[in-house]
Amino acid sequence: MEGIIYNAPHEIALGSKIAIYFFLTGVSAASFIISSLAYVFGMEKYKACGKLGAAVAFIVLSIAPLFLIVDLLQPLRFLHLFYMFNFKSPVTWGSILLTIYPINCLVYLYFIYTENKPMTKLFGSIGIPLAVAVHGYTGFILALAKGIALWNTPLMPIYFLISAMVSGTALLIVLSVLKERYFRNVEVINKIFPRIEVDIIYDLRKMLLIFIAIDIFILFSDVLLLFYSTPENYIVAQLLLKGPFSLMFLVGEMLFGMVIPFIIMTIPSLNKNLGVLTFASILVLIGIYFMRYVTVVAGQYVPLM
């Protein structure tokens, strides 16, 4: 029948739990990297924000693997990864990284709060490549799926890392504004997380604008390559632009997650308003989650050739 490309039902193995895992590891990686601006690269003005970023990196990454374990259906299966090694497999390296990185985050946090600068810088320096690797390996795993057109692209690891910086920066903006607006005078919280000046929040906004711009460019390049390359890639492009994922992709991810926040944060009369900036950052977070979901699920929508 004309118009039918594949007519065989198939199960979509990876779903929303994997998308949430990708989202959380991205937030953790970006939060750690932003934290390192103060404690590794010596940018003193980011110290207050750096403490918050370091805490977010550890907390979020402690939660993220739970979604992988639940997705196994038989959760105890994850124990196999700790004694059945295949060092040619990204999954093995992912298991190692998911063990080492949170430990490094915790040690890094300890030295931040004990004000041991040499050790903080050491574990911060170790943590940067670990943070990149923990999230980057997920992009590599997808990129190695040769039969899945949406995933099998060299842009996938870069796309994952840039979108991680987008989501992590947006979350730090939201948390910083909420802390300063509602908990500014709470002594206990200020002892743990020092006050974050408004100028630092505005600096985060500038970072976020840059990351969104890069993310839009990579996304545009990826869709363009899909659209004008192989017939299989064209089918996937149609799924994103006209098919069942078009609403999530065009409206959720592109319009509300990128375009509208970008416009808001470039208008002088709006970008100094912390409430508006928080709203734009929340839109960004929602958009990046849509990006993770669409990438994971839409990639499996077309059966393997």
N, C-alpha and C positions, 0 to 999 in steps of 0.2 A: 504494500500500500504506500502511495506517495506520502512523503513527510515523516515516515517512521524510519529511524536510523537503527535503533536497537529495540528489540521486542522480547528481551529475556529478563525476567525479574532477578534482582540480585540484592544481597544484603549490604548495607552500608555499615562497615565494621567500626569505624571511628566516628564518634559523635560529639555532643556538647561537652562531655567531661574532658575530652582531649583538648577541645577548644579553650576551655577554662584553664587547663594546665598550661597551654601555650601562653595564654594571656597573663597568668600569674608569674611564670618564669621571666617573661619579658619585663614586667613591672619591677621584679626583684633586681634584674640585671641593670636596668636603667637607674634605679634608686642607688645602687651601690656605686655605679660610675659617677653619678652626680655627687655623692658623698665624698668620693676621692678627690674632687676639686679642692677641698679644704685640707684633707688629711694626708694626701699624697703629693699634690701639686702646690701646696702651700698658699692657696688662695683664702686667706684668713676670713674674709667677709662671709664665706659660705659655711663657716663652722656650725652655726646653729642649724642651718638647713641640712648640713652634712650629718649631724647626729640623727635627725629625723630620717634621712635617707638610709643610713646604716641600719636603723631599727626596722624600717619598712622592708628592706632587702631580706633581713633574717626572718621576720615574721611571715612574710608572703611566701618565701621559699620553703618554710616549714609546712605550710598548708598545701602547696602545689602538688607534691607527690601523692597526696591522699586521693586525688582525682584519678591518677593513673592506677593506683591500687584498687579502687572501687570499680574502675572500668574493666578490670580483669575478670570480674564475676566470682572467681575463686581467689580472694585477696592474697592468700599465702603463697600463691605462685611467684610473687615478686622476690621471694627468698632465693629462687633459683638463680637470679641474676648475680648473687653474691658468691656463688661457687661454680657456676657454669660460664666460664669466660671464653669469649671469642674476640680477640683484640683487633680483628678486622671489621668488627661490627660496631656501628655507631651506638647501638643500644647498650653494649657493654661499657663503652666510654661514657655514655650518658649516666649509667648507674654509678660509675666511679665519681663522676663530677657531682652528681646529686648527693653523694655522701661527703665529699671533701668540701664543697663550696659552702654549705650551711655551717659546717664546723669552723671554716675560715671566717665566715661572717660573725659568728659568735665570739671568736677570739679577737677579731678586729673591734667589735663593740666593747669588749672588756678593756682593751688598751685605750680606746677613746675615753672611756669614763674614768680610768685610772690615770689618764693624762701622761701616758708613756709614749712620747712622740716618736722615738726611733722604732719601737715595736708596732705602733699604729701605722707608720709609713710602710714598714715591711709587709705587714699582713694586708694593708690596703693595696700595695703594689702586686702582691700575689693574687689578691681578689679580683683585680680588673680583668686579667685574662681568663680567670675562672668564671666570672660573671658573663663575659662574652661567649665563652665556650658552652656554658650551661644552656643558654638560650640559642646560641648559634647551631648547636648540634641538632636541635629539633628541625631547623631549616634544612640541614644537610640530610637528615633522615627522609624528609619529604622529597628533596631534590633528587635523591637516589632511586625514587620509585619510577622506573623507566616507562611503565605502562600507563602512568597517570599524567596526562598532558598539563594540567594546572600546576602540578607539583614539580615535574621534571624540567626545571629551568635553573641555570646558574644564578639567577637573580634571587632565588628563594631564601638562601641564608642571609643575604644583605637586606632583603625585604623584611625578614623577621627581626633583624637587629635594629633597623631604623624605626620600624613600628613599635619596637620595645622602648626605644628612647622617647617616642611620642607619648606612649601610655604612662611610662614612669614619670616623666616630667609633669604631665597633666595631673597625676595623682598627688605628687608633691605640692603642686600649686593648691589643689583642693584642701589637702591636710594642713598646709601652712596657713591658709586663709581661715579655715575653721578653728584652728588652734588660737590664732591671734584675735579672732572676733569673739569667740565664746569662752576661751580659757586663758585669756591674756593675764588675768589677775589671780590665777590659781597657783599658789606657791609650789605645791607638790609637782605639778606638771612643768612649771618653769625650771625646777631643779633638774628634772630629767631632760627636758627639751628647752633650751634657752629661747628667748624671744627672737622671732624672725622678723627682721625689718621689712617694711613695705618695698624698699628698693630691691631687696633680694627676690621678692616675689615677682617684681617687674622684670628682673634679670631672667628668672625662670620662664616668664612669658616670652621673652626674646628667643631663648633657647627653643622653646616649643614651636615658635613660628618657623625657625630654621628647620627643625626636624619634620614638621608637617610639609614644608615645601619640598624637601628631599623625598619624603614618603610619596607625595603626589607624583613626582617625576618618575620614581621607580614603578609605581603602580601603573601609570600611563604607558610606560615602556613595556611592561609585562603584558598588558592587555593588547597593545598594538602588535607585539610579536605573536601572541595567540591568534589574533584576528587574521594576520596575513602570512601565516606559515603553513602548517600541514592541515589537512581536512579535520583531523581529530582535534587539533588545537582550535580550529574555527568553531567546532561544535561547543567546546568549553566556553569560548568567548561569547557565543550566543546565549549560553546558560546565564552568564553574568549580566549581559546587556538587555536580553529580551525574554529570558526564560524564567524559571521558578525562583531563581536567586536574584533577579534584577532589583526587586524592592530593597532587599537587604544591602545589596552591593551599591546601587546607584543612590538610594535615599539614605539608608542607615550608615553605610561606611563612607561614601563619597560626600554627599550633601551635608548631613548632620555631623558626621565625624571629622570632616576635613575642611570643606569649603566655608560653611557658616562660621565655625570657630576661627578660621584664618581671617575671614573678613572682620569679624568682631574685634579680634586682637590687633588689627592694623588701623582701626578707626580711633583717632586720638580722643574723641569725646566718650568712647566706651572702654578703651583698654586700661584706663586708670581707675575704673570702677571695680572694686574687688568682688562685688556680688556678680557682676556681669562676667568678669574673668573666671570666677568659679563655675558659673553656668556653662561657659564655653568649654572649660576643661572637662566638665562632666560629659558634655556632648562628645568630646574627643575620646574619652574612655569608653563610652557606649559604641562609638564608631570602630574603635580598635577591636572591641570584642566581636562585633559583626564581621570584621575582617578575618579574625581567627576562625570564626564559625564557618564563614563562606569558604575560606581556603580549605578547611578540613573536610567539610561535607560535600561541597560542590565538586571537589576533586574526585570524589568516589561516585558521583552521580552517573557518569558515563561508564558503562562496564568496560573492563579491560579488553583490549584487542586480542 
